[in-house]
Amino acid sequence: MDRREFITTAVASTAVMGTSAATGAAIKKYSVPIIDTHVHLYDPTRPQGVPWPSPEQASIYRRFLPADYRKIAEPFGVVGMIETECSPWVEDNYWVLDVSAKEPIVVGEVGDLLPGHPDFGEHLDRLHKNPLYVGIRFSYLWGRNVAELIQKREVMVDLKRLADAGLTLDAGGGARDVQNLLKITDQVPHLRVVINHLPGARPPEDPAELAVYKQGLRELAHRPQIFVKVSEIFQRFDEHDRRVQSGGRIPRELSFYRPRLDEIWETFGSDRLLFASDWTNSEPMSTFGEVLALTHEYFSQKGPEAVDKFFWKNSLAAYRWKKRRANQPSLA
């Protein structure tokens, strides 16, 4: 190994420690390029306000735009992010594209259009002309009943239209979501799907229902177009029985969460898992640095190839996002 190779190897394997000027918290800059696949953008100061978050969510009820995200994430080595829509308002699909136009840290938007709505195709065609638009979110939000919706022919027609456009569907990871996704991908097998927040999904407590849920996940894992966001890891738990509890403590150590992460890893493997911070929704549970540290600690134990796949390569496979600046990675 010559001197140049030695220096390059040393830099690539070293994380740089620093301090956030805003918070005084320690910052670890990771050498792997990081694409964050789940970030929410919103501005409650707009005249029309926002549907989420609510004023009662005081700690995150503030303007959060790409520039605000950059200040938090770039010091850790994040080079790109995909916005995931947190509004059912059609016009907010366009608003996100507008506020992201001159912000190259944004490499994609997962919007919110309702399949089956008469205007779905029109808006999808218009939004899809922008290369930042990479998919839509379709889950049990805003009072929608996905199980009922997918019984309608026009909904499945629109999901096929989404797949034909090369765009991705984001969905939940609970028991009813899993069954819905099996039905959707049975009928639209070429649709790429990203399951959101699987570590935070509560498995059924009934043994028979739990068995069906796990079998459903295993079946989804055999479908190569299904990906999973490893997000919402930090939860409040009861001190005694490890059940999620609103008033419980939030464990910080990886050992507490490892059994659930192992289960997801063993089910879906290294090619299907994505890094996602769920910022700002996850902010009340942990700092941005804690989210990164815990996931990096877990995946670094799987080897450098697993780290690269988790933090950026799999996001390319899932969302087909386009590079916007030099420090963003590519497979070329």
C-alpha contacts under 8 A as a table, 3 or more apart, distances in Angstrom:
res1	aa1	res2	aa2	distance
1	M	5	E	5.96
1	M	6	F	6.30
2	D	5	E	5.43
2	D	6	F	6.21
3	R	6	F	5.08
3	R	7	I	6.24
4	R	7	I	5.26
4	R	8	T	6.19
5	E	8	T	5.11
5	E	9	T	6.08
6	F	9	T	5.22
6	F	10	A	6.13
7	I	10	A	5.11
7	I	11	V	6.16
8	T	11	V	5.30
8	T	12	A	6.18
9	T	12	A	5.17
9	T	13	S	6.29
10	A	13	S	5.38
10	A	14	T	6.31
11	V	14	T	5.34
11	V	31	S	7.62
12	A	31	S	5.51
12	A	32	V	7.61
13	S	31	S	6.49
14	T	30	Y	7.45
14	T	31	S	6.37
15	A	28	K	6.15
15	A	29	K	5.23
15	A	30	Y	4.79
15	A	31	S	5.71
16	V	28	K	5.65
16	V	29	K	4.92
16	V	30	Y	6.90
17	M	26	A	7.07
17	M	27	I	5.61
17	M	28	K	4.58
17	M	29	K	6.20
18	G	26	A	5.85
18	G	27	I	4.83
18	G	28	K	6.29
18	G	29	K	7.63
19	T	24	G	5.79
19	T	25	A	5.67
19	T	26	A	4.56
19	T	27	I	5.21
20	S	23	T	5.48
20	S	24	G	4.96
20	S	25	A	5.43
20	S	26	A	6.36
20	S	27	I	6.32
20	S	75	P	7.99
21	A	24	G	5.57
27	I	75	P	6.91
27	I	76	F	6.35
27	I	289	G	6.87
28	K	75	P	7.73
28	K	76	F	5.67
28	K	289	G	7.62
29	K	75	P	6.09
29	K	76	F	4.01
29	K	77	G	5.16
30	Y	33	P	7.50
30	Y	76	F	5.95
30	Y	77	G	5.40
31	S	77	G	6.82
32	V	77	G	7.28
32	V	307	V	7.66
32	V	308	D	6.68
32	V	311	F	7.38
33	P	77	G	6.13
33	P	78	V	6.20
33	P	79	V	6.12
33	P	308	D	7.91
33	P	311	F	6.96
33	P	312	W	6.76
33	P	327	N	7.94
33	P	328	Q	7.06
33	P	329	P	6.86
34	I	77	G	6.27
34	I	78	V	4.49
34	I	79	V	5.69
34	I	80	G	6.72
34	I	311	F	4.97
34	I	312	W	5.65
35	I	78	V	6.09
35	I	79	V	6.11
35	I	80	G	4.73
35	I	81	M	5.26
35	I	82	I	7.62
35	I	275	F	7.13
35	I	311	F	5.90
35	I	312	W	5.16
35	I	315	S	7.22
36	D	39	V	7.12
36	D	78	V	7.15
36	D	80	G	6.34
36	D	81	M	4.48
36	D	82	I	6.21
36	D	275	F	5.81
36	D	276	A	4.98
36	D	277	S	6.36
36	D	311	F	7.56
37	T	81	M	5.63
37	T	82	I	4.66
37	T	83	E	7.01
37	T	84	T	7.74
37	T	229	K	7.68
37	T	274	L	7.10
37	T	275	F	6.27
37	T	276	A	4.77
37	T	277	S	7.39
37	T	315	S	7.08
38	H	81	M	7.20
38	H	82	I	5.75
38	H	83	E	5.77
38	H	84	T	5.43
38	H	276	A	4.88
38	H	277	S	5.93
38	H	278	D	4.96
38	H	279	W	6.96
39	V	81	M	6.94
39	V	82	I	6.27
39	V	83	E	4.74
39	V	84	T	5.65
39	V	276	A	7.59
39	V	277	S	6.74
39	V	278	D	5.30
39	V	279	W	4.93
39	V	280	T	6.89
40	H	64	F	7.73
40	H	83	E	5.60
40	H	84	T	5.57
40	H	85	E	6.28
40	H	86	C	6.31
40	H	278	D	7.19
40	H	279	W	6.11
40	H	280	T	6.32
40	H	281	N	7.64
41	L	63	R	7.99
41	L	64	F	5.40
41	L	65	L	5.37
41	L	66	P	7.25
41	L	83	E	6.73
41	L	84	T	7.89
41	L	85	E	7.48
41	L	86	C	7.68
41	L	96	V	7.21
42	Y	50	V	7.06
42	Y	63	R	6.02
42	Y	64	F	5.48
42	Y	65	L	6.51
42	Y	86	C	7.92
43	D	46	R	5.97
43	D	49	G	7.08
43	D	50	V	6.79
43	D	62	R	6.66
43	D	63	R	4.28
43	D	64	F	6.16
43	D	65	L	7.43
44	P	49	G	4.67
44	P	50	V	5.35
44	P	61	Y	7.03
44	P	62	R	6.22
44	P	63	R	5.98
45	T	49	G	6.04
45	T	62	R	7.92
45	T	63	R	6.99
46	R	49	G	5.01
46	R	50	V	7.65
50	V	53	P	6.95
50	V	54	S	7.80
50	V	87	S	7.41
51	P	54	S	7.07
51	P	86	C	7.87
51	P	87	S	5.94
51	P	88	P	7.75
52	W	86	C	6.44
52	W	87	S	6.61
53	P	57	Q	6.30
53	P	60	I	7.13
53	P	61	Y	5.91
54	S	57	Q	5.47
54	S	58	A	7.73
54	S	61	Y	6.57
55	P	58	A	5.64
55	P	61	Y	5.82
56	E	61	Y	7.88
57	Q	60	I	5.98
57	Q	61	Y	5.85
58	A	61	Y	5.07
59	S	62	R	7.83
59	S	284	P	7.13
60	I	280	T	6.47
60	I	281	N	7.43
60	I	283	E	7.46
60	I	284	P	7.95
64	F	67	A	8.00
64	F	68	D	5.74
64	F	69	Y	7.05
65	L	68	D	5.27
65	L	69	Y	6.43
65	L	99	V	7.40
66	P	69	Y	5.01
66	P	70	R	6.14
66	P	99	V	7.54
66	P	100	S	6.80
66	P	103	E	6.55
66	P	105	I	7.40
66	P	106	V	7.16
67	A	70	R	5.07
67	A	71	K	6.53
67	A	103	E	7.59
68	D	71	K	5.42
68	D	72	I	6.79
69	Y	72	I	5.25
69	Y	73	A	5.97
70	R	73	A	5.20
70	R	74	E	5.26
70	R	105	I	7.46
71	K	74	E	6.21
71	K	75	P	7.27
72	I	75	P	6.86
72	I	288	F	7.43
73	A	76	F	5.64
73	A	77	G	7.00
73	A	78	V	5.51
73	A	288	F	7.46
74	E	77	G	5.19
74	E	78	V	4.83
74	E	79	V	6.47
75	P	78	V	7.29
76	F	289	G	7.53
78	V	81	M	7.77
79	V	105	I	6.18
79	V	327	N	6.59
79	V	328	Q	5.75
80	G	104	P	7.65
80	G	105	I	4.50
80	G	106	V	5.70
80	G	107	V	6.01
80	G	328	Q	6.78
81	M	105	I	6.10
81	M	106	V	5.05
81	M	107	V	5.82
81	M	108	G	6.96
82	I	106	V	5.94
82	I	107	V	5.72
82	I	108	G	4.52
82	I	109	E	5.45
82	I	110	V	7.10
83	E	106	V	7.20
83	E	108	G	6.19
83	E	109	E	4.64
83	E	110	V	5.99
84	T	109	E	5.99
84	T	110	V	4.71
84	T	111	G	6.36
84	T	137	R	7.57
85	E	88	P	7.96
85	E	93	N	7.45
85	E	109	E	7.36
85	E	110	V	5.94
85	E	111	G	5.01
85	E	112	D	5.96
85	E	137	R	7.21
86	C	112	D	7.91
87	S	92	D	6.75
87	S	112	D	6.99
88	P	92	D	7.74
88	P	112	D	5.92
88	P	113	L	7.38
88	P	142	W	6.94
89	W	92	D	5.50
89	W	93	N	7.53
89	W	112	D	7.64
90	V	93	N	5.68
90	V	94	Y	7.57
90	V	112	D	6.90
90	V	113	L	6.55
91	E	94	Y	5.41
91	E	95	W	6.36
92	D	95	W	4.61
92	D	96	V	6.10
93	N	96	V	5.59
93	N	97	L	6.72
93	N	111	G	5.48
93	N	112	D	6.62
93	N	127	L	7.84
94	Y	97	L	5.14
94	Y	98	D	6.22
94	Y	127	L	7.43
95	W	98	D	5.00
95	W	99	V	6.29
96	V	99	V	5.29
96	V	100	S	6.05
96	V	109	E	7.45
97	L	100	S	5.10
97	L	101	A	5.95
97	L	109	E	7.43
97	L	132	L	7.20
97	L	133	Y	7.77
98	D	101	A	5.35
99	V	102	K	7.23
99	V	103	E	7.50
100	S	103	E	4.95
100	S	104	P	7.27
100	S	106	V	6.11
101	A	104	P	7.41
103	E	106	V	5.99
104	P	107	V	6.63
104	P	324	R	5.42
104	P	325	R	6.37
105	I	324	R	7.51
105	I	325	R	7.83
106	V	109	E	7.82
106	V	132	L	7.90
107	V	132	L	6.00
107	V	321	W	5.95
107	V	322	K	6.31
107	V	323	K	6.75
107	V	324	R	6.79
108	G	131	P	7.72
108	G	132	L	4.38
108	G	133	Y	5.70
108	G	134	V	5.76
108	G	319	Y	7.94
108	G	321	W	6.06
108	G	322	K	7.92
109	E	132	L	5.81
109	E	133	Y	4.94
109	E	134	V	5.71
109	E	135	G	6.92
110	V	133	Y	6.50
110	V	134	V	5.71
110	V	135	G	4.64
110	V	136	I	4.79
110	V	137	R	6.30
110	V	168	T	8.00
110	V	170	D	7.57
111	G	133	Y	7.23
111	G	134	V	7.89
111	G	135	G	6.08
111	G	136	I	4.43
111	G	137	R	6.09
112	D	136	I	5.10
112	D	137	R	5.31
112	D	138	F	7.26
113	L	120	F	6.43
113	L	123	H	7.91
113	L	124	L	7.78
113	L	136	I	6.29
113	L	137	R	7.37
113	L	138	F	7.90
114	L	117	H	5.80
114	L	120	F	6.53
114	L	138	F	7.26
115	P	120	F	6.11
115	P	154	E	7.55
115	P	155	V	4.91
115	P	156	M	7.65
115	P	158	D	5.44
115	P	159	L	6.60
116	G	120	F	6.73
116	G	149	L	7.86
116	G	152	K	7.66
116	G	154	E	4.95
116	G	155	V	4.09
116	G	156	M	7.68
116	G	157	V	7.80
116	G	158	D	6.26
117	H	120	F	5.30
117	H	155	V	7.87
118	P	121	G	7.47
119	D	122	E	5.36
119	D	123	H	6.28
120	F	123	H	5.47
120	F	124	L	6.00
120	F	158	D	7.28
121	G	124	L	5.04
121	G	125	D	6.06
121	G	158	D	7.11
121	G	161	R	7.81
122	E	125	D	5.36
122	E	126	R	6.40
123	H	126	R	5.09
123	H	127	L	5.95
124	L	127	L	5.22
124	L	128	H	5.74
124	L	162	L	7.87
125	D	128	H	5.26
125	D	129	K	6.62
126	R	129	K	5.64
126	R	130	N	7.78
127	L	130	N	5.73
127	L	133	Y	6.31
128	H	131	P	6.63
128	H	133	Y	5.69
128	H	134	V	7.59
128	H	165	A	7.86
129	K	133	Y	7.86
130	N	133	Y	5.76
131	P	134	V	7.16
131	P	321	W	7.73
131	P	322	K	7.24
132	L	321	W	7.15
132	L	322	K	7.55
134	V	167	L	5.33
134	V	168	T	6.28
134	V	319	Y	5.94
134	V	320	R	7.33
134	V	321	W	6.88
135	G	162	L	7.68
135	G	167	L	4.73
135	G	168	T	4.35
135	G	169	L	5.72
135	G	170	D	7.38
135	G	319	Y	7.58
136	I	167	L	7.82
136	I	168	T	6.52
136	I	169	L	5.34
136	I	170	D	6.13
137	R	169	L	5.86
137	R	170	D	4.51
137	R	171	A	6.10
138	F	141	L	7.89
138	F	146	V	7.59
138	F	169	L	6.83
138	F	170	D	6.05
138	F	171	A	5.42
139	S	144	R	7.15
139	S	145	N	7.84
139	S	146	V	6.24
139	S	170	D	7.73
139	S	171	A	5.20
139	S	172	G	5.82
139	S	177	D	7.56
140	Y	143	G	6.56
140	Y	144	R	5.25
140	Y	145	N	5.91
140	Y	146	V	6.25
140	Y	172	G	7.59
141	L	144	R	5.71
145	N	148	E	5.57
145	N	149	L	6.25
146	V	149	L	4.92
146	V	150	I	6.11
146	V	180	N	7.30
147	A	150	I	5.66
147	A	151	Q	6.99
147	A	176	R	7.74
147	A	180	N	6.09
148	E	151	Q	5.52
148	E	152	K	7.51
149	L	152	K	5.68
149	L	155	V	6.59
150	I	153	R	7.43
150	I	155	V	5.83
150	I	156	M	6.29
150	I	180	N	7.77
150	I	184	I	7.43
151	Q	155	V	7.69
151	Q	156	M	7.99
152	K	155	V	5.47
152	K	156	M	6.83
153	R	156	M	5.35
153	R	157	V	6.23
154	E	157	V	4.95
154	E	158	D	6.25
155	V	158	D	5.17
155	V	159	L	6.30
156	M	159	L	4.96
156	M	160	K	6.15
156	M	184	I	7.52
156	M	187	Q	7.76
156	M	188	V	7.86
157	V	160	K	5.14
157	V	161	R	6.24
158	D	161	R	4.79
158	D	162	L	6.20
159	L	162	L	4.92
159	L	163	A	6.31
159	L	188	V	7.37
159	L	191	L	7.76
160	K	163	A	5.00
160	K	164	D	6.05
160	K	188	V	5.92
160	K	191	L	7.22
161	R	164	D	5.04
161	R	165	A	6.23
162	L	165	A	5.22
162	L	166	G	6.67
162	L	167	L	5.57
162	L	168	T	7.17
162	L	169	L	7.90
162	L	191	L	7.50
163	A	166	G	5.12
163	A	167	L	5.63
163	A	168	T	6.91
163	A	188	V	7.55
163	A	190	H	6.31
163	A	191	L	4.58
163	A	192	R	7.02
164	D	167	L	7.54
164	D	191	L	7.86
166	G	191	L	7.83
167	L	191	L	7.74
167	L	192	R	7.23
167	L	319	Y	7.18
168	T	191	L	6.74
168	T	192	R	5.02
168	T	193	V	5.70
168	T	194	V	7.23
168	T	318	A	7.23
168	T	319	Y	6.31
169	L	191	L	7.34
169	L	192	R	6.28
169	L	193	V	4.77
169	L	194	V	6.20
170	D	193	V	5.82
170	D	194	V	4.76
170	D	195	I	5.94
170	D	196	N	6.59
171	A	177	D	7.11
171	A	193	V	7.25
171	A	194	V	6.30
171	A	195	I	5.08
171	A	196	N	5.85
172	G	177	D	5.56
172	G	178	V	7.78
172	G	195	I	5.47
172	G	196	N	5.13
172	G	197	H	7.05
172	G	198	L	7.54
173	G	177	D	5.56
173	G	178	V	6.13
173	G	195	I	5.63
173	G	196	N	6.10
173	G	197	H	6.62
173	G	198	L	5.14
173	G	201	A	5.82
174	G	177	D	5.11
174	G	178	V	6.24
174	G	198	L	7.61
174	G	201	A	5.33
174	G	202	R	6.52
174	G	203	P	6.86
175	A	178	V	5.31
175	A	179	Q	6.69
175	A	203	P	6.81
175	A	204	P	7.04
175	A	213	Y	5.52
176	R	179	Q	5.32
176	R	180	N	6.29
177	D	180	N	5.03
177	D	181	L	6.11
178	V	181	L	5.14
178	V	182	L	6.32
178	V	213	Y	7.11
178	V	216	G	6.16
178	V	217	L	6.67
178	V	220	L	7.93
179	Q	182	L	5.18
179	Q	183	K	6.50
179	Q	216	G	6.74
180	N	183	K	5.21
180	N	184	I	6.15
181	L	184	I	4.94
181	L	185	T	5.94
181	L	220	L	7.91
182	L	185	T	5.40
182	L	186	D	5.97
182	L	216	G	7.46
182	L	219	E	7.96
182	L	220	L	6.78
183	K	186	D	5.08
183	K	187	Q	6.52
184	I	187	Q	5.38
184	I	188	V	5.94
184	I	189	P	7.82
185	T	188	V	4.73
185	T	189	P	4.64
185	T	190	H	7.50
185	T	191	L	6.70
186	D	189	P	5.67
188	V	191	L	5.70
190	H	225	Q	7.21
191	L	225	Q	6.91
192	R	225	Q	4.76
192	R	226	I	6.02
192	R	227	F	7.87
192	R	318	A	6.78
193	V	225	Q	6.26
193	V	226	I	4.87
193	V	227	F	6.10
193	V	318	A	7.59
194	V	226	I	5.91
194	V	227	F	4.58
194	V	228	V	5.36
194	V	229	K	6.90
194	V	318	A	7.14
195	I	198	L	6.64
195	I	226	I	7.45
195	I	227	F	6.11
195	I	228	V	4.66
195	I	229	K	6.06
196	N	228	V	6.27
196	N	229	K	5.13
196	N	230	V	7.63
196	N	231	S	7.25
197	H	200	G	5.43
197	H	201	A	6.52
197	H	228	V	7.60
197	H	229	K	5.59
197	H	230	V	5.92
197	H	231	S	4.59
197	H	232	E	5.37
197	H	233	I	7.78
198	L	201	A	5.14
198	L	228	V	6.84
198	L	229	K	6.57
198	L	230	V	6.28
198	L	231	S	6.80
198	L	232	E	7.57
198	L	264	I	8.00
199	P	230	V	6.17
199	P	231	S	6.22
199	P	232	E	6.05
199	P	233	I	5.31
199	P	260	R	6.60
199	P	261	L	6.87
199	P	264	I	7.74
200	G	231	S	7.03
200	G	232	E	4.87
200	G	233	I	5.68
200	G	234	F	7.75
200	G	235	Q	7.37
203	P	210	L	6.35
203	P	213	Y	7.31
204	P	207	P	7.51
204	P	209	E	5.93
204	P	210	L	5.00
204	P	213	Y	7.50
205	E	209	E	7.36
205	E	210	L	6.41
206	D	209	E	5.32
206	D	210	L	5.97
207	P	210	L	4.97
207	P	211	A	6.17
208	A	211	A	5.19
208	A	212	V	6.48
209	E	212	V	5.12
209	E	213	Y	6.17
210	L	213	Y	4.98
210	L	214	K	6.18
211	A	214	K	5.25
211	A	215	Q	6.10
212	V	215	Q	5.12
212	V	216	G	6.05
213	Y	216	G	5.08
213	Y	217	L	6.35
214	K	217	L	5.10
214	K	218	R	6.25
215	Q	218	R	5.05
215	Q	219	E	6.17
216	G	219	E	5.04
216	G	220	L	6.23
217	L	220	L	5.03
217	L	221	A	6.09
217	L	267	T	7.44
218	R	221	A	4.96
218	R	222	H	6.60
218	R	267	T	6.05
218	R	268	F	7.79
219	E	222	H	5.33
219	E	223	R	7.08
220	L	223	R	5.29
220	L	226	I	6.60
221	A	224	P	6.94
221	A	226	I	6.66
221	A	267	T	6.38
221	A	268	F	5.26
223	R	226	I	5.96
224	P	227	F	7.99
225	Q	318	A	7.67
226	I	272	R	7.05
227	F	268	F	7.95
227	F	272	R	4.66
227	F	273	L	5.97
227	F	274	L	7.37
227	F	318	A	6.64
228	V	268	F	7.93
228	V	272	R	6.11
228	V	273	L	4.94
228	V	274	L	6.03
229	K	273	L	5.93
229	K	274	L	4.76
229	K	275	F	6.05
229	K	276	A	5.87
230	V	233	I	7.19
230	V	273	L	6.53
230	V	274	L	5.96
230	V	275	F	5.77
230	V	276	A	6.17
231	S	275	F	7.08
231	S	276	A	5.34
231	S	277	S	5.99
231	S	278	D	6.44
232	E	235	Q	7.27
232	E	277	S	7.65
232	E	278	D	6.95
232	E	282	S	6.76
233	I	257	Y	7.28
234	F	250	I	6.57
234	F	251	P	7.19
234	F	252	R	7.53
234	F	285	M	6.27
234	F	286	S	7.03
235	Q	244	V	6.69
235	Q	250	I	5.65
235	Q	251	P	7.46
235	Q	285	M	6.97
236	R	244	V	5.63
236	R	245	Q	5.56
236	R	246	S	6.03
236	R	247	G	6.76
236	R	248	G	4.79
236	R	249	R	5.00
236	R	250	I	4.53
236	R	251	P	7.35
237	F	242	R	5.42
237	F	243	R	5.37
237	F	244	V	4.39
237	F	245	Q	5.00
237	F	246	S	7.52
237	F	247	G	7.76
237	F	248	G	4.69
237	F	249	R	5.57
237	F	250	I	6.37
237	F	251	P	7.67
238	D	241	D	5.97
238	D	242	R	5.25
238	D	243	R	5.49
238	D	244	V	6.30
238	D	245	Q	5.61
238	D	247	G	7.89
238	D	248	G	4.98
238	D	249	R	6.92
239	E	242	R	6.23
239	E	248	G	6.93
239	E	249	R	7.23
244	V	248	G	7.50
245	Q	248	G	5.20
250	I	285	M	7.25
251	P	256	F	6.82
252	R	256	F	7.81
252	R	290	E	7.98
253	E	256	F	5.87
253	E	257	Y	7.47
253	E	294	L	7.73
254	L	257	Y	5.38
254	L	258	R	5.82
254	L	294	L	6.13
254	L	297	E	7.88
254	L	298	Y	7.36
255	S	258	R	5.10
255	S	259	P	7.79
256	F	259	P	7.37
257	Y	260	R	5.75
257	Y	261	L	6.36
258	R	261	L	5.00
258	R	262	D	5.82
258	R	298	Y	7.88
259	P	262	D	5.10
259	P	263	E	6.25
260	R	263	E	5.13
260	R	264	I	6.43
261	L	264	I	5.14
261	L	265	W	6.08
262	D	265	W	4.99
262	D	266	E	5.94
263	E	266	E	5.21
263	E	267	T	6.14
264	I	267	T	5.12
264	I	268	F	6.04
264	I	269	G	7.68
265	W	268	F	5.44
265	W	269	G	4.95
265	W	270	S	6.96
265	W	273	L	7.87
266	E	269	G	5.69
268	F	271	D	7.55
268	F	272	R	5.98
268	F	273	L	7.20
269	G	272	R	6.19
269	G	273	L	7.23
270	S	273	L	6.25
270	S	306	A	5.81
270	S	309	K	6.88
270	S	310	F	7.20
271	D	309	K	6.52
271	D	310	F	7.72
271	D	314	N	6.22
272	R	310	F	7.94
272	R	314	N	6.25
273	L	309	K	7.74
273	L	310	F	5.66
273	L	314	N	6.69
274	L	309	K	7.78
274	L	310	F	4.98
274	L	311	F	6.40
274	L	312	W	7.51
274	L	314	N	6.13
274	L	315	S	6.12
275	F	295	T	7.87
275	F	310	F	5.85
275	F	311	F	5.37
275	F	312	W	7.70
277	S	282	S	7.06
277	S	288	F	7.23
277	S	291	V	6.58
277	S	292	L	7.77
278	D	281	N	5.66
278	D	282	S	5.52
279	W	282	S	5.35
279	W	283	E	6.24
279	W	288	F	7.80
280	T	283	E	5.15
281	N	284	P	7.20
282	S	285	M	5.47
282	S	286	S	6.45
283	E	286	S	5.41
283	E	287	T	5.94
283	E	288	F	7.17
284	P	287	T	7.88
286	S	290	E	6.10
286	S	291	V	6.76
287	T	290	E	5.16
287	T	291	V	6.55
288	F	291	V	5.28
288	F	292	L	6.43
289	G	292	L	5.18
289	G	293	A	5.94
290	E	293	A	5.01
290	E	294	L	6.06
291	V	294	L	5.57
291	V	295	T	6.39
292	L	295	T	5.40
292	L	296	H	5.87
293	A	296	H	5.17
293	A	297	E	5.96
294	L	297	E	5.19
294	L	298	Y	6.30
295	T	298	Y	5.13
295	T	299	F	6.15
296	H	299	F	5.29
296	H	300	S	5.70
296	H	307	V	7.34
297	E	300	S	5.37
297	E	301	Q	6.64
298	Y	301	Q	5.65
298	Y	302	K	7.30
299	F	302	K	5.11
299	F	303	G	6.96
299	F	306	A	6.32
299	F	307	V	5.55
299	F	310	F	7.62
300	S	303	G	5.27
300	S	304	P	6.30
300	S	306	A	7.26
300	S	307	V	5.80
302	K	305	E	7.95
302	K	306	A	5.86
302	K	307	V	7.44
303	G	306	A	5.49
303	G	307	V	6.52
304	P	307	V	4.98
304	P	308	D	6.32
305	E	308	D	5.25
305	E	309	K	6.27
306	A	309	K	5.12
306	A	310	F	6.01
307	V	310	F	5.21
307	V	311	F	6.05
308	D	311	F	5.44
308	D	312	W	5.98
308	D	313	K	6.12
309	K	312	W	5.68
309	K	313	K	4.41
309	K	314	N	5.15
310	F	313	K	6.62
310	F	314	N	6.03
310	F	315	S	7.77
311	F	314	N	7.45
311	F	315	S	7.63
312	W	315	S	5.34
312	W	316	L	6.81
312	W	329	P	7.62
313	K	316	L	5.42
313	K	317	A	6.82
313	K	330	S	7.96
313	K	331	L	7.71
314	N	317	A	5.05
314	N	318	A	6.16
315	S	318	A	5.04
315	S	319	Y	5.87
315	S	320	R	7.41
315	S	321	W	7.85
316	L	319	Y	5.44
316	L	320	R	4.75
316	L	321	W	5.89
317	A	320	R	5.74
323	K	326	A	7.80
323	K	328	Q	6.04
323	K	329	P	7.31
323	K	330	S	7.23
324	R	328	Q	7.19
325	R	328	Q	5.82
326	A	329	P	7.81
